[in-house]
Amino acid sequence: MSVKDRLEEQFKDVEKSYKELLAEIEKQLNELEKRANKALDDLQEQVPDEVADAISRLREANASMRRRLASMSDQALETTREAVESLSESAGRVTGRPARKPAKKAAAKTKTKAAGAKKSGAPTGKASSKWTKAELSAEASRLGIKGRSGMTKAQLVRAINAAS
């Protein structure tokens, strides 16, 4: 087995472990969120309006934190993929064999499925802010846009439209 093949196999193992860990974290976060919301519901019924408003703001902050956590998870996985692709390309240069790029197709499929998007991938047509970040990232990956993991939605839209 070549160095490149071993790297790809190891990446698949790491990716599987990462996804399992994310699923467990998501499960635990959901359970904590249920408990917190139950406690907040009980508390909200017993306190003055000012405190009830503060509780509502806490719920909004919690939802915002969960969105940021999901975004960070996507970025971490994308950064890992890019690192493995770079290692694979380096291994190809060392062995004299061209690097295969199955990870890009897998990345696009994984992100599309994870986002609950259509089976066909990102929506067709010109990229817009109506696309989810996962759909934009998948399309950027398909187009081979570098630095996509650190881009905002607006930057992804511009980069995709410029590349297509």
Contact map, one row per residue, 1 for C-alpha under 8 A:
11101100000000000000000000000000000000000000000000000000000000000000000000000000000000000000000000000000000000000000000000000000000000000000000000000000000000000000
11111100000000000000000000000000000000000000000000000000000000000000000000000000000000000000000000000000000000000000000000000000000000000000000000000000000000000000
11111110000000000000000000000000000000000000000000000000000000000000000000000000000000000010000000000000000000000000000000000000000000000000000000000000000000000000
01111111000000000000000000000000000000000000000000000000000000000000000000000000000000110011000000100000000000000000000000000000000000000000000000000000000000000000
11111111100000000000000000000000000000000000000000000000000000000000000000000000000000000000000000000000000000000000000000000000000000000000000000000000000000000000
11111111110000000000000000000000000000000000000000000000000000000000000000000000000000000000000000000000000000000000000000000000000000000000000000000000000000000000
00111111111000000000000000000000000000000000000000000000000000000000000000000000000100110000000000000000000000000000000000000000000000000000000000000000000000000000
00011111111100000000000000000000000000000000000000000000000000000000000000000000000100010000000000000000000000000000000000000000000000000000000000000000000000000000
00001111111110000000000000000000000000000000000000000000000000000000000000000000000000000000000000000000000000000000000000000000000000000000000000000000000000000000
00000111111111000000000000000000000000000000000000000000000000000000000000000000000000000000000000000000000000000000000000000000000000000000000000000000000000000000
00000011111111100000000000000000000000000000000000000000000000000000000000000000100100000000000000000000000000000000000000000000000000000000000000000000000000000000
00000001111111110000000000000000000000000000000000000000000000000000000000000000000000000000000000000000000000000000000000000000000000000000000000000000000000000000
00000000111111111000000000000000000000000000000000000000000000000000000000000000000000000000000000000000000000000000000000000000000000000000000000000000000000000000
00000000011111111100000000000000000000000000000000000000000000000000000000000000000000000000000000000000000000000000000000000000000000000000000000000000000000000000
00000000001111111110000000000000000000000000000000000000000000000000000000001000000000000000000000000000000000000000000000000000000000000000000000000000000000000000
00000000000111111111000000000000000000000000000000000000000000000000000000000000000000000000000000000000000000000000000000000000000000000000000000000000000000000000
00000000000011111111100000000000000000000000000000000000000000000000000000000000000000000000000000000000000000000000000000000000000000000000000000000000000000000000
00000000000001111111110000000000000000000000000000000000000000000000000000000000000000000000000000000000000000000000000000000000000000000000000000000000000000000000
00000000000000111111111000000000000000000000000000000000000000000000000000000000000000000000000000000000000000000000000000000000000000000000000000000000000000000000
00000000000000011111111100000000000000000000000000000000000000000000000000000000000000000000000000000000000000000000000000000000000000000000000000000000000000000000
00000000000000001111111110000000000000000000000000000000000000000000000000000000000000000000000000000000000000000000000000000000000000000000000000000000000000000000
00000000000000000111111111000000000000000000000000000000000000000000000010000000000000000000000000000000000000000000000000000000000000000000000000000000000000000000
00000000000000000011111111100000000000000000000000000000000000000000000000000000000000000000000000000000000000000000000000000000000000000000000000000000000000000000
00000000000000000001111111110000000000000000000000000000000000000000000000000000000000000000000000000000000000000000000000000000000000000000000000000000000000000000
00000000000000000000111111111000000000000000000000000000000000000000000000000000000000000000000000000000000000000000000000000000000000000000000000000000000000000000
00000000000000000000011111111100000000000000000000000000000000000000000000000000000000000000000000000000000000000000000000000000000000000000000000000000000000000000
00000000000000000000001111111110000000000000000000000000000000000000000000000000000000000000000000000000000000000000000000000000000000000000000000000000000000000000
00000000000000000000000111111111000000000000000000000000000000000000000000000000000000000000000000000000000000000000000000000000000000000000000000000000000000000000
00000000000000000000000011111111100000000000000000000000000000000000000000000000000000000000000000000000000000000000000000000000000000000000000000000000000000000000
00000000000000000000000001111111110000000000000000000000000000000000000000000000000000000000000000000000000000000000000000000000000000000000000000000000000000000000
00000000000000000000000000111111111000000000000000000000000000000000000000000000000000000000000000000000000000000000000000000000000000000000000000000000000000000000
00000000000000000000000000011111111100000000000000000000000000000000000000000000000000000000000000000000000000000000000000000000000000000000000000000000000000000000
00000000000000000000000000001111111110000000000000000000000000000000000000000000000000000000000000000000000000000000000000000000000000000000000000000000000000000000
00000000000000000000000000000111111111000000000000000000000000000000000000000000000000000000000000000000000000000000000000000000000000000000000000000000000000000000
00000000000000000000000000000011111111100000000000000000000000000000000000000000000000000000000000000000000000000000000000000000000000000000000000000000000000000000
00000000000000000000000000000001111111110000000000000000000000000000000000000000000000000000000000000000000000000000000000000000000000000000000000000000000000000000
00000000000000000000000000000000111111111000000000000000001000000000000000000000000000000000000000000000000000000000000000000000000000000000000000000000000000000000
00000000000000000000000000000000011111111100000000000000000000000000000000000000000000000000000000000000000000000000000000000000000000000000000000000000000000000000
00000000000000000000000000000000001111111110000000000000000000000000000000000000000000000000000000000000000000000000000000000000000000000000000000000000000000000000
00000000000000000000000000000000000111111111000000000010000000000000000000000000000000000000000000000000000000000000000000000000000000000000000000000000000000000000
00000000000000000000000000000000000011111111100000000000000000000000000000000000000000000000000000000000000000000000000000000000000000000000000000000000000000000000
00000000000000000000000000000000000001111111110000000000000000000000000000000000000000000000000000000000000000000000000000000000000000000000000000000000000000000000
00000000000000000000000000000000000000111111111000000000000000000000000000000000000000000000000000000000000000000000000000000000000000000000000000000000000000000000
00000000000000000000000000000000000000011111111000110010000000000000000000000000000000000000000000000000000000000000000000000000000000000000000000000000000000000000
00000000000000000000000000000000000000001111111000010000000000000000000000000000000000000000000000000000000000000000000000000000000000000000000000000000000000000000
00000000000000000000000000000000000000000111111100000000000000000000000000000000000000000000000000000000000000000000000000000000000000000000000000000000000000000000
00000000000000000000000000000000000000000011111110110000000000000000000000000000000000000000000000000000000000000000000000000000000000000000000000000000000000000000
00000000000000000000000000000000000000000000011111110000000000000000000000000000000000000000000000000000000000000000000000000000000000000000000000000000000000000000
00000000000000000000000000000000000000000000001111111000000000000000000000000000000000000000000000000000000000000000000000000000000000000000000000000000000000000000
00000000000000000000000000000000000000000000000111111100000000000000000000000000000000000000000000000000000000000000000000000000000000000000000000000000000000000000
00000000000000000000000000000000000000000001001111111110000000000000000000000000000000000000000000000000000000000000000000000000000000000000000000000000000000000000
00000000000000000000000000000000000000000001101111111111000000000000000000000000000000000000000000000000000000000000000000000000000000000000000000000000000000000000
00000000000000000000000000000000000000000000000011111111100000000000000000000000000000000000000000000000000000000000000000000000000000000000000000000000000000000000
00000000000000000000000000000000000000000000000001111111110000000000000000000000000000000000000000000000000000000000000000000000000000000000000000000000000000000000
00000000000000000000000000000000000000010001000000111111111000000000000000000000000000000000000000000000000000000000000000000000000000000000000000000000000000000000
00000000000000000000000000000000000000000000000000011111111100000000000000000000000000000000000000000000000000000000000000000000000000000000000000000000000000000000
00000000000000000000000000000000000000000000000000001111111110000000000000000000000000000000000000000000000000000000000000000000000000000000000000000000000000000000
00000000000000000000000000000000000000000000000000000111111111000000000000000000000000000000000000000000000000000000000000000000000000000000000000000000000000000000
00000000000000000000000000000000000010000000000000000011111111100000000000000000000000000000000000000000000000000000000000000000000000000000000000000000000000000000
00000000000000000000000000000000000000000000000000000001111111110000000000000000000000000000000000000000000000000000000000000000000000000000000000000000000000000000
00000000000000000000000000000000000000000000000000000000111111111000000000000000000000000000000000000000000000000000000000000000000000000000000000000000000000000000
00000000000000000000000000000000000000000000000000000000011111111100000000000000000000000000000000000000000000000000000000000000000000000000000000000000000000000000
00000000000000000000000000000000000000000000000000000000001111111110000000000000000000000000000000000000000000000000000000000000000000000000000000000000000000000000
00000000000000000000000000000000000000000000000000000000000111111111000000000000000000000000000000000000000000000000000000000000000000000000000000000000000000000000
00000000000000000000000000000000000000000000000000000000000011111111100000000000000000000000000000000000000000000000000000000000000000000000000000000000000000000000
00000000000000000000000000000000000000000000000000000000000001111111110000000000000000000000000000000000000000000000000000000000000000000000000000000000000000000000
00000000000000000000000000000000000000000000000000000000000000111111111000000000000000000000000000000000000000000000000000000000000000000000000000000000000000000000
00000000000000000000000000000000000000000000000000000000000000011111111100000000000000000000000000000000000000000000000000000000000000000000000000000000000000000000
00000000000000000000000000000000000000000000000000000000000000001111111110000000000000000000000000000000000000000000000000000000000000000000000000000000000000000000
00000000000000000000000000000000000000000000000000000000000000000111111111000000000000000000000000000000000000000000000000000000000000000000000000000000000000000000
00000000000000000000000000000000000000000000000000000000000000000011111111100000000000000000000000000000000000000000000000000000000000000000000000000000000000000000
00000000000000000000000000000000000000000000000000000000000000000001111111110000000000000000000000000000000000000000000000000000000000000000000000000000000000000000
00000000000000000000010000000000000000000000000000000000000000000000111111111000000000000000000000000000000000000000000000000000000000000000000000000000000000000000
00000000000000000000000000000000000000000000000000000000000000000000011111111100000000000000000000000000000000000000000000000000000001000000000000000000000000000000
00000000000000000000000000000000000000000000000000000000000000000000001111111110000000000000000000000000000000000000000000000000000000000000000000001100000000000000
00000000000000000000000000000000000000000000000000000000000000000000000111111111000000000000000000000000000000000000000000000000000000000000000000000000000000000000
00000000000000100000000000000000000000000000000000000000000000000000000011111111100000000000000000000000000000000000000000000000000000000000000000000000000000000000
00000000000000000000000000000000000000000000000000000000000000000000000001111111110000000000000000000000001000000000000000000000000000000000000000001000000000000000
00000000000000000000000000000000000000000000000000000000000000000000000000111111111000000000000000000000000000000000000000000000000000000000000000001000000000000000
00000000000000000000000000000000000000000000000000000000000000000000000000011111111100000000000000000000000000000000000000000000000000000000000000000000000000000000
00000000001000000000000000000000000000000000000000000000000000000000000000001111111110000000000000000010001000000000000000000000000000000000000000000000000000000000
00000000000000000000000000000000000000000000000000000000000000000000000000000111111111000000000000000000000000000000000000000000000000000000000000000000000000000000
00000000000000000000000000000000000000000000000000000000000000000000000000000011111111100000000000000000000000000000000000000000000000000000000000000000000000000000
00000011001000000000000000000000000000000000000000000000000000000000000000000001111111110000000000000000000000000000000000000000000000000000000000000000000000000000
00000000000000000000000000000000000000000000000000000000000000000000000000000000111111111000000000001010000000000000000000000000000000000000000000000000000000000000
00000000000000000000000000000000000000000000000000000000000000000000000000000000011111111100000000000000000000000000000000000000000000000000000000000000000000000000
00010010000000000000000000000000000000000000000000000000000000000000000000000000001111111110000000000000000000000000000000000000000000000000000000000000000000000000
00010011000000000000000000000000000000000000000000000000000000000000000000000000000111111111000000110000000000000000000000000000000000000000000000000000000000000000
00000000000000000000000000000000000000000000000000000000000000000000000000000000000011111111100001100000000000000000000000000000000000000000000000000000000000000000
00000000000000000000000000000000000000000000000000000000000000000000000000000000000001111111110000000000000000000000000000000000000000000000000000000000000000000000
00110000000000000000000000000000000000000000000000000000000000000000000000000000000000111111111000100000000000000000000000000000000000000000000000000000000000000000
00010000000000000000000000000000000000000000000000000000000000000000000000000000000000011111111111100000000000000000000000000000000000000000000000000000000000000000
00000000000000000000000000000000000000000000000000000000000000000000000000000000000000001111111111100000000000000000000000000000000000000000000000000000000000000000
00000000000000000000000000000000000000000000000000000000000000000000000000000000000000000111111110000000000000000000000000000000000000000000000000000000000000000000
00000000000000000000000000000000000000000000000000000000000000000000000000000000000000000011111110000000000000000000000000000000000000000000000000000000000000000000
00000000000000000000000000000000000000000000000000000000000000000000000000000000000000000001111111000000000000000000000000000000000000000000000000000000000000000000
00000000000000000000000000000000000000000000000000000000000000000000000000000000000000000001111111100000000000000000000000000000000000000000000000000000000000000000
00000000000000000000000000000000000000000000000000000000000000000000000000000000000000001001100111110000000000000000000000000000000000000000000000000000000000000000
00010000000000000000000000000000000000000000000000000000000000000000000000000000000000011011100011111000000000000000000000000000000000000000000000000000000000000000
00000000000000000000000000000000000000000000000000000000000000000000000000000000000000010000000001111100000000000000000000000000000000000000000000000000000000000000
00000000000000000000000000000000000000000000000000000000000000000000000000000000000010000000000000111111100000000000000000000000000000000000000000000000000000000000
00000000000000000000000000000000000000000000000000000000000000000000000000000000000000000000000000011111110000000000000000000000000000000000000000000000000000000000
00000000000000000000000000000000000000000000000000000000000000000000000000000000100010000000000000001111111000000000000000000000000000000000000000000000000000000000
00000000000000000000000000000000000000000000000000000000000000000000000000000000000000000000000000001111111100000000000000000000000000000000110000000000000000000000
00000000000000000000000000000000000000000000000000000000000000000000000000000000000000000000000000001111111110000000000000000000000000000000010000000000000000000000
00000000000000000000000000000000000000000000000000000000000000000000000000000000000000000000000000000111111111000000000000000000000000000000000000000000000000000000
00000000000000000000000000000000000000000000000000000000000000000000000000000100100000000000000000000011111111100000000000000000000000000100100000000000000000000000
00000000000000000000000000000000000000000000000000000000000000000000000000000000000000000000000000000001111111110000000010000000000000001110110000000000000000000000
00000000000000000000000000000000000000000000000000000000000000000000000000000000000000000000000000000000111111111000000010000000000000000100000000000000000000000000
00000000000000000000000000000000000000000000000000000000000000000000000000000000000000000000000000000000011111111100000000000000000000000000000000000000000000000000
00000000000000000000000000000000000000000000000000000000000000000000000000000000000000000000000000000000001111111110000000000000000001101100000000000000000000000000
00000000000000000000000000000000000000000000000000000000000000000000000000000000000000000000000000000000000111111111111011000000000001100100000000000000000000000000
00000000000000000000000000000000000000000000000000000000000000000000000000000000000000000000000000000000000011111111111000000000000000000000000000000000000000000000
00000000000000000000000000000000000000000000000000000000000000000000000000000000000000000000000000000000000001111111100000000000000001000000000000000000000000000000
00000000000000000000000000000000000000000000000000000000000000000000000000000000000000000000000000000000000000111111100000000000000101100000000000000000000000000000
00000000000000000000000000000000000000000000000000000000000000000000000000000000000000000000000000000000000000011111110000000000000000000000000000000000000000000000
00000000000000000000000000000000000000000000000000000000000000000000000000000000000000000000000000000000000000011111111011000000000000100000000000000000000000000000
00000000000000000000000000000000000000000000000000000000000000000000000000000000000000000000000000000000000000011001111111100000000000000000000000000000000000000000
00000000000000000000000000000000000000000000000000000000000000000000000000000000000000000000000000000000000000011000111110000000000000000000000000000000000000000000
00000000000000000000000000000000000000000000000000000000000000000000000000000000000000000000000000000000000000000000011111100000000000000000000000000000000000000000
00000000000000000000000000000000000000000000000000000000000000000000000000000000000000000000000000000000000110010000111111100000000000100100000000000000000000000000
00000000000000000000000000000000000000000000000000000000000000000000000000000000000000000000000000000000000000010000110111110000001000110110000000000000000000000000
00000000000000000000000000000000000000000000000000000000000000000000000000000000000000000000000000000000000000000000010111111000001000100000000000000000000000000000
00000000000000000000000000000000000000000000000000000000000000000000000000000000000000000000000000000000000000000000000001111110000000000000000000000000000000000000
00000000000000000000000000000000000000000000000000000000000000000000000000000000000000000000000000000000000000000000000000111110000000000000000000000000000000000000
00000000000000000000000000000000000000000000000000000000000000000000000000000000000000000000000000000000000000000000000000011111000000000000000000000000000000001000
00000000000000000000000000000000000000000000000000000000000000000000000000000000000000000000000000000000000000000000000000011111101000010000000000000000000010011000
00000000000000000000000000000000000000000000000000000000000000000000000000000000000000000000000000000000000000000000000000000111111000000000000000000000000010000000
00000000000000000000000000000000000000000000000000000000000000000000000000000000000000000000000000000000000000000000000000000011111100000000000000000000110010000000
00000000000000000000000000000000000000000000000000000000000000000000000000000000000000000000000000000000000000000000000000000001111100000000000000000000000000000000
00000000000000000000000000000000000000000000000000000000000000000000000000000000000000000000000000000000000000000000000001100011111110110000000000000000000000000000
00000000000000000000000000000000000000000000000000000000000000000000000000000000000000000000000000000000000000000010000000000000111111110000000000000000000000000000
00000000000000000000000000000000000000000000000000000000000000000000000000000000000000000000000000000000000000000000000000000000001111111000000000000000100000000000
00000000000000000000000000000000000000000000000000000000000000000000000001000000000000000000000000000000000000110110000000000000000111111100000000000000000000000000
00000000000000000000000000000000000000000000000000000000000000000000000000000000000000000000000000000000000000110010100011100000001111111110000000000000000000000000
00000000000000000000000000000000000000000000000000000000000000000000000000000000000000000000000000000000000000000000000001000010001111111111000000000000100110010000
00000000000000000000000000000000000000000000000000000000000000000000000000000000000000000000000000000000000100100000000000000000000011111111100000011000000100000000
00000000000000000000000000000000000000000000000000000000000000000000000000000000000000000000000000000000001110110000000011000000000001111111110000000000000000000000
00000000000000000000000000000000000000000000000000000000000000000000000000000000000000000000000000000000000100000000000001000000000000111111111000000000000000010000
00000000000000000000000000000000000000000000000000000000000000000000000000000000000000000000000000000000000000000000000000000000000000011111111110010000000100110000
00000000000000000000000000000000000000000000000000000000000000000000000000000000000000000000000000000001001100000000000000000000000000001111111110010000000000000000
00000000000000000000000000000000000000000000000000000000000000000000000000000000000000000000000000000001100100000000000000000000000000000111111110000000000000000000
00000000000000000000000000000000000000000000000000000000000000000000000000000000000000000000000000000000000000000000000000000000000000000011111110000000000000010011
00000000000000000000000000000000000000000000000000000000000000000000000000000000000000000000000000000000000000000000000000000000000000000001111111000000000000000000
00000000000000000000000000000000000000000000000000000000000000000000000000000000000000000000000000000000000000000000000000000000000000000001111111110000000000110010
00000000000000000000000000000000000000000000000000000000000000000000000000000000000000000000000000000000000000000000000000000000000000000000000111110000000000000000
00000000000000000000000000000000000000000000000000000000000000000000000000000000000000000000000000000000000000000000000000000000000000000000000011111110000000000000
00000000000000000000000000000000000000000000000000000000000000000000000000000000000000000000000000000000000000000000000000000000000000001001100011111110000100000000
00000000000000000000000000000000000000000000000000000000000000000000000000100110000000000000000000000000000000000000000000000000000000001000000000111110000000000000
00000000000000000000000000000000000000000000000000000000000000000000000000100000000000000000000000000000000000000000000000000000000000000000000000111111000000000000
00000000000000000000000000000000000000000000000000000000000000000000000000000000000000000000000000000000000000000000000000000000000000000000000000111111111100000000
00000000000000000000000000000000000000000000000000000000000000000000000000000000000000000000000000000000000000000000000000000000000000000000000000000111111100000000
00000000000000000000000000000000000000000000000000000000000000000000000000000000000000000000000000000000000000000000000000000000100010010000000000000011111110000000
00000000000000000000000000000000000000000000000000000000000000000000000000000000000000000000000000000000000000000000000000000000100000000000000000000011111111000000
00000000000000000000000000000000000000000000000000000000000000000000000000000000000000000000000000000000000000000000000000000000000000000000000000000011111111100000
00000000000000000000000000000000000000000000000000000000000000000000000000000000000000000000000000000000000000000000000000000000000000011001000000010011111111110000
00000000000000000000000000000000000000000000000000000000000000000000000000000000000000000000000000000000000000000000000000000011100000010000000000000000111111111000
00000000000000000000000000000000000000000000000000000000000000000000000000000000000000000000000000000000000000000000000000000000000000000000000000000000011111111100
00000000000000000000000000000000000000000000000000000000000000000000000000000000000000000000000000000000000000000000000000000000000000000001000010000000001111111110
00000000000000000000000000000000000000000000000000000000000000000000000000000000000000000000000000000000000000000000000000000010000000010011001010000000000111111111
00000000000000000000000000000000000000000000000000000000000000000000000000000000000000000000000000000000000000000000000000000110000000000000000000000000000011111111
00000000000000000000000000000000000000000000000000000000000000000000000000000000000000000000000000000000000000000000000000000000000000000000000000000000000001111111
00000000000000000000000000000000000000000000000000000000000000000000000000000000000000000000000000000000000000000000000000000000000000000000001010000000000000111111
00000000000000000000000000000000000000000000000000000000000000000000000000000000000000000000000000000000000000000000000000000000000000000000001000000000000000011111
